[in-house]
Structures are given as C-alpha cells and as structure tokens.
Amino acid sequence: MKRYSTIPIISTEENPKRRYINIKYPEISLDFSDIYVYTTIGDRYDILARIYYGDSSLWWVISTANYNNEQNSIIPPVGTQIRIPSRNRIPSIVANFENLNNTI
C-alpha cells in the first residue's frame, strides 16, 4: 500500500466516507532522447522504472508514455515496443504531474 501513501484522501461532513482524489497524469510528448524497448516475460512498469530511473515509484511515467497500451495493468503486453522517456526528462515530467495535482 506504500504506493498510495502520497495520494490525498478527502472526506466531508456531508460524506464522511474517506476516498482518494483522482490523479491526473501529464501528457508526455515524444522526444529524440526517448528509449524504445521490446517487452519480455516478467517486465513490469515498476521494474523498468527502477532499471531506467533508479526509482520504481516512477512506473507511471512509462505507463503514461505508452497510453496506447492498457492502463489498468502494471504489466505491459509481452513483445510490444514501449517508449521509455529519457532520465533527463524526469524532473520536468514530475513537475508537470505536481502542477496538475497541486501537490507542490
């Protein structure tokens, strides 16, 4: 459950039930520095994020960059080519994410 620890939870007097706020992800444009790989058995977005960024919590960057794949799974389809935004773009992508979700 640690991956949900940064997602804000709201409740009001009218609706005291706690619920998570919807998260918005930024559009990640194409860039010449992006890396393209073919997925194999055992690949997951969090593992790829740890390999390419050194931080598995950035799984959403790779998932969002590949919007044409199913977004309801952390496992990309085996044998498909996916785009991994380059490491040097991460600060601006995360800043855009924080702006969209007002978590600065």
C-alpha positions, 0 to 999 in steps of 0.5 A: 500500500506504500504506493498510495501513501502520497495520494490525498484522501478527502472526506466531508461532513456531508460524506464522511466516507474517506476516498482518494482524489483522482490523479491526473497524469501529464501528457508526455510528448515524444522526444529524440532522447526517448528509449524504445524497448521490446517487452519480455516475460516478467517486465513490469512498469515498476521494474523498468522504472527502477532499471531506467530511473533508479526509482520504481515509484516512477512506473507511471511515467512509462505507463503514461508514455505508452497510453496506447497500451492498457492502463489498468495493468502494471504489466505491459503486453509481452513483445510490444515496443514501449517508449521509455522517456529519457532520465533527463526528462524526469524532473520536468515530467514530475513537475508537470504531474505536481502542477496538475495535482497541486501537490507542490 
